[in-house]
Amino acid sequence: MQVPSDDLPIGMKTERIPKKPLSMPTLVIQLTLLALGAITLYSLYVLDTGDVGLDEGLRTMLANFQLMFTEAHFKHFTWSEALYAVGVTIGLALLTTVIGAALALLLGLLAARNLTNGTVSYLIKSGVAFIRAVPTVLWVLIFAVSAGLGSVAAVLGMAFHSVGYLIKAYSESFEEMDEGVIEALRGSGANWWQIVFQAVLPSSMSYLVSWTFVRFEINFAAAIAMGAAAGAGGIGFDMFMAGNYYLDLREVGTITYFILAFAIGLEMFATRWKARIN
């Protein structure tokens, strides 16, 4: 039985939560979501699937997955060649991450509002916002026009996007530092470099390592795609050849197992290292 709020003791009376009026930003967001939903439903309705029905497509997809992952085999390359291809892909991801992290560390310090003036911070953040807005594959294709298809274009494009990504991550980590510590060091006569090396970097090290590992995982996935799209080599190129040239789904399954094994090992290593640093 529900007791009316007026009959409750004075200290136990409930209060109604006032409803917030519908603001213009909320209305715009709701209308945008409704428009996107309507466009999605209309697209699904007018989508031309030819003579392939939904049931047939699902059965074919499941049959291909079963073929890939239950009958995986080597045919066009050996175990040693597969391991070498994985090493090439890891090398591409590691190189682009190291280059991006080194450049982003300095620019991230300059982009942090609590370590520099507002004009410099705004200019850097505006520039990296444009870099992040362009996908990695498009940067690789842009550099491929001048450097040609291959590992050079892949490294330049992936490193360029990594810089934009890590500058935002690093600068936000630096801005979360206690402002009182920085003001105390400035008051004691410490210069900018002393503040960075004695306070900012030590307190933000765990965040820097975490974001760098996240970017390394992203670059590893991008290196797989760039191996096929930009001819950068590695396990991605082997997957492209197996799936589009040899038409061998079983070999694609084997390559997928190699990629999953490394991704799981990388996650375990990153978790343990971050725990040790913390």
N, C-alpha and C positions, 0 to 999 in steps of 0.2 A: 504494500500500500504506500503510495507516494504522499508525503506530508507536504501541504502547501508551504511555501517559503514564509508566508506571513505568520504561520502558527509555530515556527521554529523559535528557539530561544534567541535572544538578541545577538549573542556571539556566534550563532550558527546560521544566520540568514545568508542565503545565497544571493549573489549579484549577477545580473545579466551582463554578458559580454557585449559591448556595443559593436554593431556591424560597421566596418569601415566603408566609407563611400567609394563607389567605383571611380577610380582615377583614370586619366587619359592613357598613361603607359600600360596599365592593366588591361584596359579596353583594347588597345592596339595589339597587345600580346595575344589576347583571346581571339580577336578577329584573325590574326595571322595564323594561329593554330587551326582555326576552323577552315580557313582558306587552303592551308596545306593539306588538311585531311580530305577536303572536297576534291582537290586536284589529284591526290593519291587514289581515291576511289574511282574517279573518272578515268585515270590512266589505266588502272587495272581492268576497268570495264571495256575500254576500247583497244586494249593490248591485243595485237595480232600474234597468236601462237601457232598459226598454220594448222596443220593436221595433228599436232601433238596435243593430247589432252593432259590435264593435271595428273590424273592417276598414272598414265603412261610415263610422264616425265619423272614422277617420284620413283616409280619402279626402276627406271633406267638409271637414275642417280644412285639409288641404293645398291643396284647391281655393280655399278662402277666403283663405288666405295668398297664393296666387298672384294672386288677384284684387286683393288689397289692395296688394301691393308691385310688381306688374308693370303694373298699369293704373291707377295713382293719378292723380287729377284733381281740379280745383276745380269746384264746381258751385254751392254755396250761399254762398261767400264768396270774396273776391279775395286776391291776394298781400299787398296793403297791410293788409287786415283780419286776415290770418293773422299777419303780423309784429306788428301791434298787440296781438293776443291773446297772442302769445308774450311781448311786453314786459310785459303785465299779469301774467302768471304769474311772470316774472322779478322784477317789482316786489314781488309777494307774498312770494316766497322771500327776496329780499334784505331786505325790511323785517322779517320775522319773525326772520331770522338776526341782524340788527343789534341788535334789541331783546333777543333771547335772549343774545347775546354780551355786551352791556353789563351786563345784570343778573347773568349767570353769572360774569363776571370778579370782581366784588366778593364775591359769595357763595362763589365757588370759593376765593378767598383765605381767607375765614373757615372754609371746610370743610377746608382742608389742616391735617393734624395738626401739622406742623412750624411753622405760623405762628399757631396759636391753641390754646386749651385743648381737651381731649378732649370736654367736654360740648357745647360749641358745634359742634364738628365732627360729633359723633354726631347731634345734632338736625337739622342741615342735611342730612346724608347720608341720614338716615332719611326726611326729607320728600321729597327728590328721588327716592329709590327708589320711593316711592308714585307720584310724578308719572310716572316712566318706565314704571311697570307698566301704566298706562292708555294705550291706543293714541292716536295723534294724532287720528284721525277721531272717537273718542269724546269727546275734549276739545272738538273743534270743535262737535260736536252738543250738548254740555253748555252751551257759551257761546251756541249758537244759540237755546237756550230763553229766555235772558234778553235777548240782543242781536238775535235774529232772524236768519234765513238771509241770507247775503251775505258780503261781504269782511271786515266787522268781526269776525264770529264766526270766520272762517277765520284772520285775523291773530292774534286772541287765543288761539285753541286751539293753533295752530302755534307761536306764541311761547312759550306756557306749557310745551309739551313740549320746546321747544328749550332753555329755561332748565334744566330737569331733566337733559337730556342733556349740556349743556356744563358744568354744575357738576361732574359726575362726571369728565368728561374733563380740565377745567382743574385741579381739585384733585389728581388723580393726577399730573399733570405737575408741579405745584408740590412735591408730596411726594417726587419723585424727585431733587430738588436736594440737593447735598451739604450735610449738616447742619453740617459744620465751617465753611463760609462764613457761614452764618447766625449761628453762635455767635461767630465772629470779629467780625462786625459788631455784635452785641449787646455784646460785650466792649469794643468801642471807643466805645460810647455811642450808637450809632445807634438811632433810634426805629423803630416798626413800619413807618411809611410810607417811611422811608429804606431799610429793608431790602427792601421790596417794589419800589420804583422803581429802586434801584441794583443789586440782585442777583437778585431772584426773576423779575421780568418780563423783563429782558434775556436771562437764561439760558434762559427757557422760551418765548421768542417764536416760534421755529420750530414748537414743538409746538402753541402756541395757534393759529397760522395754519393748520396742517394740520387740526386738529380743527374749526376754524371753516369751512373749505372743505368738509370732510366733511358737516357739518351743513347747509351751504348746498345741497349736492347732494341731501340727504335732503329738505329743505324744498321744493326745486324739484319733486321727484317728488310730495311731499304736496300742493303747490299745484295740480298737475294733477288729482289725485284730488278735492281740495276744490272745484275749479271745477265738477265735476259733482255731488258729493254735497251741498255746501253752497251752491251757486249763487254762488260767488265770482267767476265769470267767468274770462276767460283762455282759453288753448288747451284746457284740460280740459273747459270747458263746450262748446266747439265740437266736441270729440271725442264728448262725450255726445250732443249733438244729431245728429251725423252717424251715429252707430252705433245709437241707440235711437229717434230721432224720424224722421230721413230714411231710415234703413236703407240707407245708402250706404257700402259697404265700401271703395270706391275713395277716397272722401274721408277715411275713417279712415286709410288708408295714407298719404295726403299729410300729414295731421297728424302721423302717426308719424315721417315723415321730418323734419319740422320739429323735433320733440322730440329725435330722435337727433342731428341736426346741432348743436343747442345743447349737448347733453350732451357730445359729443365736443370741441367748442370749449371748454367749461368745463374739462374735464379737462386739455386742453393748456395753457390759461392757468394753472390751478392748479399744474401741474407746473413750469412755467417760473418762476412767482413764488416757489414754495417753494425751488427751486434757487437763485434769486437771494438769498433771505433767508439760506439756509444758507451 
